[in-house]
Amino acid sequence: MARFLLLIWGCLFLAGTAYATQQEELENLRKRIAEMQTEIAKTSEFKSEAADALRASEQAISTSNRKLSLLAAQQKEADDKLKILHIQRQQLDVDLSRQQALLSKLLYQQYLGGKHEYLKLMLDNQDPNQIARDLQYYQYIARNRTNWLKNLRVQLATLNNVRQEIQARSGTLESLLTEQTAQRKILQQDQLEHKQVLSQVSKELLQQRREVTRLQRNENRLANLVTKIAKILAQPKSSTLFRNDNLPDTRFDGQSFAQLKGKLTLPVRGEITNQFGTNRPDSTIVWKGLFVKSSIGQNVKVIAAGRVVFADWLRGFGNLLIVDHGNAYMSLYGNNETLYKQVGDELRGGDTVAAVGNSGGNAESGLYFELRHESKPLDPMKWLAKK
């Protein structure tokens, strides 16, 4: 992260257009997101219309199927009636033929019998009244059979009429079935097309939403980057309080550290950009030491004799070296690029212990330097020699 921010600083100082470029790209992203959201709204509306069309198509198919089922039931009923009528017609035909045959036979016998009876009656001198009654009896029988045959023919004609009506109804039902079946096929084709349209629209809507999500993620990342750049641009540039050109040496080796107040030299050449006890930029945290702005790779010297008690990376301080000078006095050297000493190493004043860097998240290269006594920070300026 520190190197990334340093790279941003370099781009800003060298080109002077990075912030404007990122800001323009962010605006373009937001415009694209707005356009995509408009497209999503239109696609959603089209999807709703497609869903309505599919629903109407499926309802129409349901109605058509219901009509087909009813027509099929009516057709079956008509076919069943026709079968029954056909059986009745066959039976009536048989009865009619039989009765016609019997009547013909009866009339023929009556005719023959009548002649013989008449002659017999005349020869036997029978009563004429009896002869008349016998003849009337035969005529009555013949007349009844004739009436019965007439009724049978009427029934047969009625049966034929009913059969013709049912056949006509059956033909109508068959035509309706054919028409309704064709209509259902059309509706099923419409349903298939509506389903395909709805599926395609749903896929398109999903892709659009995924694209908006991707663009929004890019927007958030870019917005965060622009915010970071803006904060960096808003930070006041480091102002030099004074410049240090001297380095520590061994002249005070052997003296207690407390006696060195007002005699020390800063560990590296460079510019002091802050004051002890003041707030850090955009923060309520105060400076507990000094930051000496210097070029990466410059040698860092220990301010006085002592022993290394810490040499490792520490969050916020980067590569940090801590030297114990005795009597609870310690000096701290942070944000180094390289540590040359290890824990336990004995040092003389002016020994090179590290190289300047920007580790730990600093945007600028330099050395963070602290003095502490019994863990409490001291103002290094009060311990430096007067120029």
C-alpha positions as CSV (number, residue, x, y, z in Angstrom):
1,M,0.0,0.0,0.0
2,A,2.8,2.4,0.8
3,R,4.6,1.8,-2.5
4,F,1.2,2.2,-4.3
5,L,0.6,5.6,-2.6
6,L,4.2,6.6,-3.4
7,L,3.7,5.7,-7.0
8,I,0.5,7.9,-7.0
9,W,2.6,10.8,-5.6
10,G,5.2,10.3,-8.3
11,C,2.5,10.4,-11.0
12,L,1.0,13.5,-9.5
13,F,4.3,15.3,-9.3
14,L,5.6,14.2,-12.8
15,A,2.4,14.4,-14.9
16,G,0.0,16.5,-12.8
17,T,-3.0,14.9,-14.5
18,A,-3.5,11.6,-12.6
19,Y,-6.3,12.9,-10.4
20,A,-8.2,14.5,-13.3
21,T,-7.9,11.3,-15.3
22,Q,-9.2,9.2,-12.5
23,Q,-12.0,11.6,-11.8
24,E,-13.0,11.6,-15.5
25,E,-12.9,7.8,-15.6
26,L,-15.1,7.7,-12.5
27,E,-17.6,10.1,-14.1
28,N,-17.7,7.9,-17.3
29,L,-18.3,4.8,-15.1
30,R,-21.2,6.5,-13.4
31,K,-22.7,7.6,-16.7
32,R,-22.4,4.0,-18.0
33,I,-24.0,2.7,-14.8
34,A,-26.9,5.2,-15.2
35,E,-27.3,4.0,-18.9
36,M,-27.3,0.4,-17.9
37,Q,-29.9,1.0,-15.2
38,T,-32.1,2.7,-17.8
39,E,-31.6,-0.4,-20.0
40,I,-32.5,-2.6,-17.1
41,A,-35.7,-0.7,-16.5
42,K,-36.7,-1.0,-20.1
43,T,-35.8,-4.7,-20.2
44,S,-37.7,-5.3,-17.0
45,E,-40.8,-3.7,-18.5
46,F,-40.4,-5.8,-21.6
47,K,-40.0,-8.9,-19.5
48,S,-43.2,-8.0,-17.6
49,E,-45.0,-7.6,-21.0
50,A,-43.6,-10.9,-22.2
51,A,-44.8,-12.6,-19.0
52,D,-48.3,-11.1,-19.4
53,A,-48.4,-12.4,-23.0
54,L,-47.3,-15.8,-21.9
55,R,-49.9,-15.8,-19.1
56,A,-52.6,-14.9,-21.6
57,S,-51.4,-17.6,-24.0
58,E,-51.5,-20.2,-21.3
59,Q,-54.9,-19.1,-20.2
60,A,-56.2,-19.4,-23.8
61,I,-54.7,-22.9,-24.1
62,S,-56.4,-23.9,-20.9
63,T,-59.8,-22.6,-22.3
64,S,-59.2,-24.3,-25.6
65,N,-58.4,-27.6,-23.8
66,R,-61.5,-27.3,-21.8
67,K,-63.6,-26.7,-24.9
68,L,-61.9,-29.7,-26.6
69,S,-62.7,-31.9,-23.6
70,L,-66.3,-30.8,-23.7
71,L,-66.6,-31.3,-27.4
72,A,-65.0,-34.7,-27.2
73,A,-67.5,-35.7,-24.5
74,Q,-70.4,-34.5,-26.7
75,Q,-69.0,-36.3,-29.7
76,K,-68.8,-39.5,-27.7
77,E,-72.3,-39.1,-26.4
78,A,-73.6,-38.6,-30.0
79,D,-71.6,-41.6,-31.2
80,D,-73.2,-43.7,-28.4
81,K,-76.7,-42.5,-29.3
82,L,-76.0,-43.4,-33.0
83,K,-75.0,-46.9,-32.0
84,I,-78.2,-47.3,-29.9
85,L,-80.3,-45.9,-32.8
86,H,-78.6,-48.2,-35.2
87,I,-79.5,-51.2,-33.1
88,Q,-83.1,-50.0,-32.7
89,R,-83.4,-49.5,-36.4
90,Q,-82.1,-52.9,-37.1
91,Q,-84.7,-54.4,-34.7
92,L,-87.5,-52.3,-36.2
93,D,-86.5,-53.4,-39.7
94,V,-86.6,-57.0,-38.6
95,D,-90.0,-56.5,-36.8
96,L,-91.4,-54.7,-39.9
97,S,-90.3,-57.4,-42.2
98,R,-91.7,-60.1,-40.0
99,Q,-95.1,-58.4,-39.5
100,Q,-95.4,-57.6,-43.2
101,A,-94.8,-61.3,-44.0
102,L,-97.4,-62.4,-41.4
103,L,-99.9,-59.9,-42.6
104,S,-99.5,-61.0,-46.2
105,K,-99.9,-64.6,-45.2
106,L,-102.9,-63.8,-43.1
107,L,-104.6,-61.9,-45.8
108,Y,-103.9,-64.6,-48.3
109,Q,-105.2,-67.3,-45.9
110,Q,-108.2,-65.1,-45.2
111,Y,-108.8,-64.7,-48.9
112,L,-108.6,-68.4,-49.5
113,G,-110.4,-69.3,-46.3
114,G,-113.1,-66.8,-47.0
115,K,-114.1,-68.4,-50.3
116,H,-114.2,-71.9,-48.8
117,E,-116.1,-70.6,-45.7
118,Y,-118.6,-68.8,-47.9
119,L,-119.2,-71.9,-50.1
120,K,-119.3,-74.1,-47.0
121,L,-121.7,-71.8,-45.3
122,M,-123.9,-71.7,-48.4
123,L,-123.8,-75.5,-48.8
124,D,-124.4,-76.1,-45.1
125,N,-127.3,-73.6,-45.1
126,Q,-125.8,-71.8,-42.1
127,D,-127.2,-68.6,-40.7
128,P,-126.2,-65.5,-42.9
129,N,-125.8,-63.4,-39.7
130,Q,-123.1,-65.7,-38.5
131,I,-121.4,-65.6,-41.8
132,A,-121.3,-61.8,-41.6
133,R,-119.9,-61.8,-38.0
134,D,-117.2,-64.2,-39.1
135,L,-116.2,-62.0,-42.0
136,Q,-116.2,-58.9,-39.8
137,Y,-113.8,-60.7,-37.4
138,Y,-111.4,-61.5,-40.1
139,Q,-111.5,-58.0,-41.3
140,Y,-110.9,-56.7,-37.8
141,I,-107.8,-58.8,-37.4
142,A,-106.5,-57.6,-40.8
143,R,-107.2,-54.0,-40.0
144,N,-105.4,-54.1,-36.6
145,R,-102.3,-55.6,-38.2
146,T,-102.4,-52.9,-40.8
147,N,-102.6,-50.2,-38.2
148,W,-99.8,-51.8,-36.3
149,L,-97.7,-51.8,-39.4
150,K,-98.5,-48.2,-40.0
151,N,-97.4,-47.3,-36.4
152,L,-94.2,-49.3,-37.0
153,R,-93.5,-47.4,-40.1
154,V,-94.1,-44.1,-38.2
155,Q,-91.6,-45.2,-35.5
156,L,-89.1,-46.2,-38.2
157,A,-89.5,-42.8,-39.9
158,T,-89.1,-40.9,-36.6
159,L,-86.0,-43.0,-35.8
160,N,-84.6,-42.1,-39.2
161,N,-85.2,-38.4,-38.5
162,V,-83.5,-38.6,-35.1
163,R,-80.6,-40.5,-36.6
164,Q,-80.2,-37.9,-39.3
165,E,-80.2,-35.1,-36.6
166,I,-77.7,-36.9,-34.5
167,Q,-75.5,-37.5,-37.6
168,A,-75.7,-33.8,-38.4
169,R,-74.9,-32.9,-34.8
170,S,-72.0,-35.4,-34.9
171,G,-70.7,-33.8,-38.1
172,T,-70.9,-30.3,-36.6
173,L,-69.1,-31.6,-33.5
174,E,-66.4,-33.2,-35.6
175,S,-65.9,-29.9,-37.5
176,L,-65.7,-28.0,-34.2
177,L,-63.2,-30.5,-32.9
178,T,-61.0,-30.1,-36.0
179,E,-61.2,-26.3,-35.8
180,Q,-60.5,-26.3,-32.0
181,T,-57.6,-28.7,-32.4
182,A,-56.1,-26.4,-35.1
183,Q,-56.6,-23.4,-32.9
184,R,-54.9,-25.2,-30.0
185,K,-51.9,-25.9,-32.1
186,I,-51.7,-22.2,-33.0
187,L,-52.0,-21.3,-29.3
188,Q,-49.3,-23.8,-28.4
189,Q,-47.0,-22.3,-31.0
190,D,-47.7,-18.9,-29.6
191,Q,-47.0,-20.2,-26.1
192,L,-43.6,-21.6,-27.2
193,E,-42.7,-18.3,-28.8
194,H,-43.6,-16.4,-25.7
195,K,-41.6,-18.7,-23.6
196,Q,-38.6,-18.3,-25.8
197,V,-38.9,-14.5,-25.7
198,L,-39.3,-14.5,-21.9
199,S,-36.3,-16.8,-21.5
200,Q,-34.2,-14.6,-23.8
201,V,-35.3,-11.4,-22.0
202,S,-34.6,-13.0,-18.6
203,K,-31.1,-13.9,-19.7
204,E,-30.5,-10.4,-21.1
205,L,-31.8,-8.9,-17.8
206,L,-29.5,-11.1,-15.8
207,Q,-26.5,-10.1,-17.9
208,Q,-27.4,-6.4,-17.6
209,R,-27.7,-6.7,-13.8
210,R,-24.3,-8.6,-13.6
211,E,-22.8,-5.8,-15.7
212,V,-24.1,-3.1,-13.4
213,T,-22.8,-5.0,-10.4
214,R,-19.4,-5.2,-12.0
215,L,-19.4,-1.5,-13.0
216,Q,-20.5,-0.6,-9.4
217,R,-17.6,-2.6,-8.0
218,N,-15.3,-0.8,-10.4
219,E,-16.9,2.5,-9.4
220,N,-16.4,1.8,-5.7
221,R,-12.7,0.9,-6.2
222,L,-12.1,3.9,-8.4
223,A,-14.0,6.2,-6.0
224,N,-11.9,5.0,-3.1
225,L,-8.8,5.6,-5.2
226,V,-9.9,9.1,-6.1
227,T,-10.7,9.8,-2.4
228,K,-7.2,8.7,-1.4
229,I,-5.7,10.8,-4.1
230,A,-7.8,13.8,-3.0
231,K,-6.7,13.3,0.6
232,I,-3.1,13.2,-0.5
233,L,-3.6,16.4,-2.6
234,A,-5.3,18.0,0.3
235,Q,-2.4,17.3,2.7
236,P,-0.2,20.3,3.2
237,K,3.2,19.9,1.6
238,S,5.9,19.2,4.2
239,S,7.5,22.4,5.2
240,T,11.2,22.3,6.3
241,L,11.7,23.5,9.8
242,F,15.5,23.2,9.5
243,R,18.0,21.0,7.8
244,N,20.5,18.7,9.4
245,D,23.8,18.2,7.8
246,N,25.8,16.7,10.6
247,L,26.1,13.1,11.7
248,P,26.8,11.4,15.1
249,D,30.3,10.2,15.9
250,T,32.1,8.5,18.8
251,R,33.1,11.7,20.7
252,F,30.7,11.0,23.5
253,D,31.3,7.3,24.0
254,G,31.8,6.5,27.6
255,Q,29.5,9.2,29.0
256,S,26.1,8.5,30.5
257,F,23.3,9.3,28.1
258,A,21.7,11.8,30.5
259,Q,24.9,14.0,30.1
260,L,24.4,14.2,26.4
261,K,21.3,16.5,26.5
262,G,22.0,19.5,24.2
263,K,25.0,17.7,22.5
264,L,23.4,15.1,20.2
265,T,23.3,15.1,16.4
266,L,20.4,13.7,14.3
267,P,21.0,10.2,12.9
268,V,20.7,11.2,9.2
269,R,21.1,14.2,6.9
270,G,17.9,15.7,5.7
271,E,15.0,18.1,6.4
272,I,12.9,18.1,9.6
273,T,9.3,18.6,8.6
274,N,7.4,18.4,11.9
275,Q,7.5,19.5,15.5
276,F,7.3,17.2,18.5
277,G,3.9,17.2,20.2
278,T,1.9,18.6,17.2
279,N,-0.9,16.8,15.4
280,R,-0.2,14.6,12.4
281,P,-1.9,15.7,9.2
282,D,-5.7,14.9,9.2
283,S,-5.3,13.2,12.5
284,T,-5.7,13.7,16.3
285,I,-2.5,11.7,16.9
286,V,0.4,13.8,17.9
287,W,4.0,13.5,16.8
288,K,6.1,11.7,19.4
289,G,9.3,12.2,17.5
290,L,10.8,13.8,14.4
291,F,10.5,12.9,10.7
292,V,13.7,13.6,8.8
293,K,12.9,13.7,5.1
294,S,15.8,12.1,3.2
295,S,16.6,10.1,0.1
296,I,16.1,6.4,0.0
297,G,19.3,4.5,0.8
298,Q,21.0,7.2,2.9
299,N,22.9,5.9,5.9
300,V,21.3,6.1,9.3
301,K,23.8,6.5,12.2
302,V,23.2,5.7,15.8
303,I,23.2,8.9,18.0
304,A,25.3,7.4,20.8
305,A,26.8,4.2,22.1
306,G,24.3,1.4,23.1
307,R,23.0,-2.0,22.3
308,V,20.3,-3.1,19.8
309,V,17.2,-4.4,21.6
310,F,14.8,-4.6,18.7
311,A,15.4,-5.0,14.9
312,D,12.2,-6.0,13.0
313,W,9.2,-4.8,11.1
314,L,6.5,-3.2,13.1
315,R,3.1,-2.0,11.9
316,G,3.1,1.8,11.4
317,F,6.9,2.0,11.8
318,G,8.1,-0.3,9.1
319,N,11.6,-1.7,9.6
320,L,12.3,-0.4,13.1
321,L,15.5,-0.4,15.1
322,I,15.6,0.3,18.9
323,V,18.8,1.0,20.8
324,D,19.2,0.9,24.6
325,H,21.6,3.6,25.8
326,G,21.3,2.6,29.5
327,N,19.5,4.2,32.5
328,A,16.2,3.6,30.7
329,Y,17.1,5.8,27.7
330,M,16.3,4.5,24.2
331,S,16.4,5.8,20.7
332,L,14.1,4.6,17.9
333,Y,14.8,4.6,14.1
334,G,11.8,3.8,11.9
335,N,10.6,3.6,8.2
336,N,14.0,2.2,7.2
337,E,14.5,0.4,3.9
338,T,17.2,-1.9,5.4
339,L,18.3,-2.8,8.9
340,Y,22.0,-3.5,9.2
341,K,22.2,-4.5,12.8
342,Q,20.6,-7.3,14.9
343,V,19.3,-7.6,18.4
344,G,22.3,-7.8,20.8
345,D,24.7,-5.9,18.7
346,E,26.9,-3.5,20.6
347,L,27.2,-0.1,19.0
348,R,29.5,2.9,19.1
349,G,28.3,6.4,18.5
350,G,28.0,7.1,14.7
351,D,27.8,3.4,13.7
352,T,25.7,2.9,10.6
353,V,22.6,0.9,11.7
354,A,20.2,1.2,8.7
355,A,19.4,2.7,5.3
356,V,16.6,5.3,4.8
357,G,13.4,4.1,3.2
358,N,9.6,4.5,3.3
359,S,8.5,1.3,4.9
360,G,5.4,1.1,7.1
361,G,3.1,3.1,4.9
362,N,4.9,6.5,4.5
363,A,4.3,8.4,1.3
364,E,7.7,10.1,1.6
365,S,11.1,8.6,2.2
366,G,12.9,9.5,5.4
367,L,13.7,8.5,8.9
368,Y,11.3,8.6,11.8
369,F,13.3,9.2,15.0
370,E,12.2,9.1,18.7
371,L,13.9,9.5,22.0
372,R,12.4,7.8,25.1
373,H,13.1,7.7,28.8
374,E,11.3,5.1,30.9
375,S,9.1,4.5,27.8
376,K,8.0,8.2,27.7
377,P,8.7,10.2,24.6
378,L,11.2,13.1,24.8
379,D,11.4,16.1,22.5
380,P,14.5,15.3,20.4
381,M,15.0,19.0,19.6
382,K,15.9,19.6,23.3
383,W,18.7,17.1,23.1
384,L,20.3,18.4,19.9
385,A,23.4,20.5,19.9
386,K,22.9,24.2,19.1
387,K,24.2,25.2,15.7
